Amino acid sequence: MRHAVGCAAGARLFPAAAMASLGAGPAPKAVVVTFGGGARDAETFAPEGQANIPLLLSQLIPQATFYTQVINRGILGHYVATASLATGVYERFNNFAATQPENPTVFEYLRRDLKRPAEDAWVVAPSNGFGGIGESNNRLYGTGLGARVILPKHLLAAAMRGTTGGAMTEHMLRDNYETPLFDPSPTGSISEQDLHRTAELLDLSIEDFRAHAATLNSPDELSFYIARQIMRRAAPSLLWITLHDIDIAHSGAFSLYLEGIRRSDRLCAEIWRTIQSEPEYKDRTTLYVLPDFGRDSDEDSGGNGFQHHRTGDPLSRTTWMLVLGPGVRQNVVIDRPVDSLDLVPTLAQRLGFQARFARGTPLTEVLS
């Protein structure tokens, strides 16, 4: 991985323009992008996989501090693993349960400590169980301090209700790639009143939303479209986006898995370009990109290779993270192992709140 990153960066070993102080000027913001499903080095940073991530290698990593060993020691399920990333504690609930995290989330820490309104923390997530990720059931934090959560598939299903154009967007609505049963209807529902309220909040007409969704190729493109509207309309201090197309690997189609990786690569670059083009985000926003975990090795007899993440072997637990933005050193590769729980304490230090119950350690390389 170090070799791939070094080749992509070439001789650009210049540090980022230093900020006078992280505390000076407008309040800092953060955007977190997680890949639900993960991707192995063989299909990304290894020589045979680098063609799948050209923009990560040529555009983002040369501007970033890049961690090559991010270890997930928790449950390898997408909702529970993403909840662990958002709390800084390894959550232990059933991955398929409709439940909230037991520990306070990064969104609650931010809103409570900095006294921020609900519109200042948002989550855009796939719809298979992620509805509860914005707020914990921790009694010390109570209710009402979480993030606003948008499930684009639910939003689209509600927008298409009663129309004749459902067939055009059916491919966008698959709720869960981990079951062999195809259910095109996301569980849960959005009322007509909630649909109109969300559309108004995002400055979208339902008709325009339907029309745009019909032009997209995947749920992740829909998530990016929603996230961009949130950035332009609400400009939250913390925006969390979970991409999930890669998880189509569970279907066993290697070509679709590679397509998901390539799309994630493109969307991460588009998210960074959006950050740099929006006045509320430019020069004050740190971007964090990391998979939730990896996938099984081809050599492990107990797994299914790229298709699943069942064994708990090193490949399924080890991934990477890039961090770029103001004050973050460019073109730096960190080979020491770090824990996936380190994300929340790092966000806390950069944004100025306390993550009291998080068990990770702040990543000093991106805090200097």
N, C-alpha and C positions, 0 to 999 in steps of 0.2 A: 504493500500500500504506500509506504514511504517513497518507493521508487516511482510509482505512478504519479503521486502528487508532485514530487520533485521535477519530473519530466514536464509536467503540465506547466509548472510555474517558471521553468527555465531559469534565467539569471535575474529574475525580478525579486531581489532580496532587500527591497527598500521598505522601511517601516511606514505605517499609515501616518498621515499628518496628525500630529499629536494635538489633543484638545488641551486648552489651558487648564480646564478642570471639568470632571464629569458633573459637578454640581453647578457649573456656570451655565447661563443661558436658559433656554426652554427646558422643561422637565423631560427627562429621557423616556423613550418608549421601547417596547420590545415586541417582536413577532417571532413566534415559535412555530416551526413546521415539523411535524412528525410523519414518518412513513408507516402506516399500518401495514404490517406484513413483512417489512424488512427485505433486504436484498443481500445476497452473498458477495464476497469479494470476487468470486469467479465470474460473476455477471456484471461487475462494476469496476473495481480498481485493479484487478489482475489484467495483464496485457490483453488477454482474449476478451475481456469485458469492457474495456475503456471506450469502445465505440458507442456504448449505451449511455454514457454520462458525459458527453462532450462539453456541456455548459458548466457542469460542476467543476470539471478539470480545467477548463480554459478561462472561465469568467469568475466563478465564485471562490474557489479555493485559493487562487493567487491573491485574493483580497482578504483572506481569512486566517484565523488561527484554527488549525485542524487537528482534532484529537483522533488518533488512529485506533485506540482501544477503549471503547466505552462498554462496560460490562453490565449486563442485566442479570441480577441474581434472584429475580422474582418469578412469578408465574408467567409463562409465555402464552398469554392470551391477549388479544388486542385491546379490549376495553380495560381489563384489570392492569395491563402493563402501561397503558396511557394514563390511567388514573394514578398509578405509582409515579410516573414522570411528573404529574401535575401536583402531587402532594409532597414528594420527596421522601416517601415512606413506601415500602413494599406492601401494597394492599393484598389482602388474602381472600377476597370474596370470589364467588363463582363468576367466571368470566361472562357467562350467559345470563346472569341474574340482572333483573331490572332494579339496580340498587345504586346508592350513592357511595362515594368513598367514605371510609371511617375517619380519616384524618383531614384536617383543614387543607383546602386547595390553595394554590398560589394566588388564585383570584380573590379568595377571601382575605388572605394576608394583605394583598395590595389595597383592597377596598377599605378594610377596617383601619389599617395603620395610616393610610394616606387620605382617608375620608373621601373616597371617590364614589361617584354615582354609579348606578348599574351600567350605564352606557360606556363606562371606561374599561370594561373587561368583557371580551367576547370569545366564544368558541365556535368554530365551524367544523363539524364532525360528520363522519358517516353515521347512518341511522341505526346500525345494529347494536342497540343498547347504550349508546353514548349520551342519551338524554340527561342522565344524572351526573355527568362529569363536571359540571360547572360549580357545584356546591356540595359540600360534605354533609354528613349527618352528625358532625361533632357538636355536642351540646354547648361547648365553651364558645363557639362562634355563632350559634343560633341559626336562624333562617334569614334569608334576604340579603346576604352579603356575597353571593356567588356571581359568576359570570352569566351574561346572556348567552344561551346556547341555541344555535341554529343548526337544524338537521336538514340540509338541502333536499334530500330525497323526500322527506315528509312534506316540505314546502312545495316541491314540485307535484307530488301526488295530490295535495290539496288543490293546487292551482289547476290541475287537469281534471278534477272531479266534475263530472257532468258534461265534459266536452267530448268531441269525436276524434280528437288528435292524440289519444293515449298511446296508440301504436307507435307513434313517432318518437316517443320518449320512454317506451317500456324498458329499453336497454339501460336506462339511467336509474332504474328503480330497484335493481336486485339488492336485497337487504343483507345477505350474509353469504360469503363465499366458502364458509367452512362446512356447509351442509350440502349433500348432493341433491337435495330437493330444491327446485327452483320456485321461489315465491316472489312474484314480481311486485307484491304490495308491501311496502314497509309497514311494520307493526306500529301501533300508535296512530294518532290522528291529530289533525290541526283543524280547529273549527273555522268556519267562514269568517267569524269576527277576528280571530287570531291571524288568519291569513291576510286580511286587509290591514290589520294593525302593523304586521311585519312589513308588508309592502310599503306602507306609508313611511315607516321608520327608515327603510332603506331607499326611499325616494324612487320606488319602482312601481310601474303599473303592472297589474297581474297579466294583462295582455302582452306587454313587452317581455315579461319574465317567461311566459309560455313560448313566445316566438323565439327568444334567444336560446332557451333550453333545447329547442328542436334543432338548433344548428350545432350543438355540442356532441362530442363523441364519447364522453365518459362522465361518471359522477365526480371525479376529481376536477374536471374542467368546470363543472357546475359549482363546486366548492370554491374554486378560485374566483369565479364570477361574483359569488356572494361576498367573499372576503374583500374583494376590491370595492364593492359597494359599501361595505362596512367602513373601510378605511376612508373613503371619500365622504361619507355621510356623518359618521360618528367619531372617527379618528381616535379610537381607544388607545390608552397607554399600553395595554396588553392584549394582543390578538393571538389566539392559538388556532392553528389550522392543521387538521389531520387528513392527510392524503391516504387513500385506501385502494387505489386501482391495482397496486402490486399484488394485493392479496388474492387476486384471481388465480395465482399460482396453485391454490387449493384445488382448482378444477383439473389440474394436471396438464394444462396446455402451456408448454414452455414458451411458445411464440407470444402468447398473451401476457405472460409474466414479463418477458423482455419489453414488450410494448408498454407495460405499466411502469417499468423502470425509466424508459426513455421519456414518457410523459411526465413523470415526477421530476426528472432532470430539467425538462423545459419549463414546467410550472414553477420550480424553485427560482429559476432565472427570471421569470416574469414577475414573481413576487418581489424579488430584489429591485427590479426595474421600477415597479410600482412604488416601492418605498422611496426610491431616489427621485421619483417624479412628482410625488405628492408633497406640497409645502409643509403640511403638518408632520411629515415623517422624515423628510430629507435632512441628513446630517445630525439627527438626534435619535436614530433608531438602530438597535442591535438586532440582527437576525440570527436565530439559532435553528439549525437543520440537523435532524437525527432520526434514524429509524427507531422503532420501538424495541426491536430485537432482530436477530438474523433468521436463518433458515437452516435445515438439517444438512449435514455433509452427505455427499454421494457415497462415501465409504462406510457410513454407519449402518449396520444391518438392521438396527431398530427404527430407522427413520424412512422417509420417502424422498430424500434429496431435496431439491428446490421446492417440492410441492408442500411440505409441511414444516413445522417447528415443534416436534414432539419429544425429541430425545434429551434436550437439555445439554447437548454437547457444546464444546467451545464455539463452533460456528453459529449455533443457534442463539448463543448468549452474547457474542462479541460483535459490536458494531462500531460506529464512528459518529463524530459530531463536528460540524463546522460552525464557527462563530465569526461574524463580521459586522462592522459598524464603527461608529466614532470611538476612538481611543483603543480599539482592538488592533493588535499588531498584525500586519499583513505578511502572508507567505511564510507562516511559522507552522511547523509540524511538531506535535507533542506526542511522543511515543509511550509515555508512561500510562499504565492502566488507570482509568478513572471509573467511577460508578455512575450509572444512569441517574441515581438519586442526587447527584451533584448539581443537576440543572436548577432546581428550585432555590437552593441557597445562593447560587450565582445570580439568578434573576433578582433575588431579594437585595443583594448588595448593589447591583447596578441600578435598580429602580428605587431603592431607598426605603424598604420595609423590612420587617423581621419575620423570618420563617421559623417560628418557635418550635414546632414539632418535627420539622424536616430533619432527616438523619444523614443527609449528604454533607459534603464539604465544598465550600466555594472554590471555583476553579481560578486560582490566583493568576494564571497566565492571561486571562481576559479581563482582569480587574485592575491592572496596574495603570 
